[in-house]
């Protein structure tokens, strides 16, 4: 486009006729801003936007000496609440307090943080689940190998085998308890 004297759209000079300064850069910036605003309104924040916000929140709240926080996996949009679900783990003596702060700040950013247990925590949790199930069923449950974390599903995977009576029911109960904490139990043999 070439500058045309007296044309406020293509001129780099203010238009003296109407007192408005309209030039090509202004129109381009306005068009881009309008397009981006429309796109953002139509689509909302992306998973990358949610992850960036979560990273900033963690960087602001984290005190590694008290609780070392780490984000895990890709954000998932919860269709029911329209919040981004983001997994995190924390290691340190003050992680319960840090988790509460993370939850509060996350709500303002339309993010629901959920705590993913680390390897030591998941071992304790699955041991407690097994003991709880064991009290209700006459079935011996043994774990095979170490719990494995699956980055794709953001779940811990635990292999187990059983012997005794009521083992089908015991396995179903163990798997139900695991789902609540994003632990997937797989019966082997």
N, C-alpha and C positions, 0 to 999 in steps of 0.2 A: 504494500500500500504506500502510496506517495502522499506527502503532505499537500493539502490543498488549501490555499489561503482562504480564510473566511469560513472554513468548515470546522465546527468545533469538535467533530469526531476525529478528524485526521490531523488537526493542528496541535502543535506542542505548546501553543500560546493560549492563554485564557481567551475565551470568547467575550469580546467586549459588548456584544449585543444583549446577552441575557445574564451576565455575571457569573456563569457557571464555568468551571474548568473541566472540560471533557477532552481527554486525549485517548489515544489508542491504548496506552498502558493501563489507564484507569478502566476502560471498558473490558480489556482482557482480564484484569484482576477481578473485576466485578463478576464477569461471566464464570471464571474459574471458581470463585468463592460460592457463587450461587449453585453451580454444579456439585461442588463438594458437599455443601449443606444439604442439598436435595438427596444426594447419594447417602449421606450419613443418616438422614431422617428415614429414608426408605429401608436401608439395610441394617442400621444400628452398628454398634462396635463389632469388630471381627475378633476371632480367637487371638490373633496377634496383638490387637489392641488390649484385650483383657489380660494377656500374659505380660505385656509391657506395664500395665497399671499394677498388676500383682507384684512384679519385680520391683517397682518403685515403692510400693507399700512395704514390702519386706525390707528393702534397703533402709527405709526410714525407721521402722520399728525394731530392727534386729540389734541385739546386743550379744555378739558371739560369746562373750565370757559367761553370760547367763543362759542364753538359748540360741544355738546356731540353727537358723531356719534355712530350709532348702525347698524349692518348688520342684514338682515332678510331673512329667507328662504334659499333654496338651489340654488346654481348657475345653470343657464340654458345656454346651449351652443346655440348661435345664428348661425344657419346654413349658413345664408347669409354672415355675417361678420366674422364668426369663432372666435368671441369674447365671453367671458363668461359674461352673464348678471347677475349682483348682485344688489339686492335691499338694500337700506340703508335709514335711517332716521336721521335727525339731529335736535337738539333743542338748541337754543341759539342765541345771537345777531349777530354772525359772520358766520352763516351757509351758506350764499350765497358764501362767499369767500372760505370757507372750501370745499364746493361742487365743485367749479371750480378747486381747487387744486387736489381734489380727482379724478376728471375726467381726468386731465392732466396726473397724475401719473398712473392712471388705463390704459390709452392707451398704455403706455410702457410695461405693464404687460399683455396685451391682454385681459383686463377686461373693460367692459362698466358698470359703476356704474349708477344706476338710482335711483332717490330720491323717496322714498315711503313717502307720507305724514303721519304725526302722526295724532292722533285722532282729535286734535283741528284744524289742518290744513285741514283735509279732511272735517270737518264740514263747514269751510269757503268756500272751493272749491265747495262742492255740493250746497251750498246756492247760490254761484255765477252762477253755471251752471243752476240751477232752474230759477233764475232771468233772465238769458239770453234767455232761452227757453220760458219763460212766455211772454217776449216781442213779440215773433213771433207767438204765438198761443193763441187762446181764451180758455185756459184750465188751471184749477187750479191744481197744483201739490203739494201734501203734503207728507212729509216723515213720515214713521212709525218706531218708535224706534230709537236706536242709530246705527251708522255705525258699522259694525263688520268686523274685519280683518280675512281673511282666510289664514293661514300659508301655506297650501298646494298649493294654486294657487298664493300666494303673491298679492292678490287683496282685496280691500275694497268692502264690500257688503252693499248695501243700499236698503231697501224696500220702495216703494212708492205707492201711489194710486192717481187717477186723477178723476176729474169731470169737465164737460163742453163739449165744442166742440173741434174738431181737437185733441183729446187726444191721438189717436193712433200715429199720426204724432209727437206730442209733446214728447210722450214717446220714440219713435225711435230716435229723436234728442237728448234727454237727455242721452239715452244709448250710442249713438255715441260719445258724448262729454266725457262720462265717460270712454269709452275704451281707449281714448288717455292718460288718467291719471291712468289707471289700477283700475278704480272704476266700479264695476258691479252693475247696477240698476236692481232691480226685481220689476215688477208691481204686486201688490196684489189686489184682489177683484175687 
